[in-house]
Amino acid sequence: MDDELYAVIDEKARKMVVMGDFIELTAVLWLDQKNILQLKPTWDCVISIDDAAKQITIRSAESLSIKEEC
């Protein structure tokens, strides 16, 4: 990561938030119920990275249900 960024990690929830110098949210990363890495950058999309299937999916953040997926 860049020097001005740092990560806040919740190991129990399997979530990581990347933040900047001014407590500006840069990205949220988490593993969903299927152990697929999810990345929510600051723009309106969610990027799913499925290592086993070698597949990257980009979808609208409007489709994200925080209670169900995070």
Buried (B, 14 or more C-beta within 10 A) or exposed (E): EEEEEEEEEEEEEBBBBBBEEEEEEBBBBBBBEEEBBBBBBEEEBBBBBBEEEEEEEEEEEEEBEEEEBB
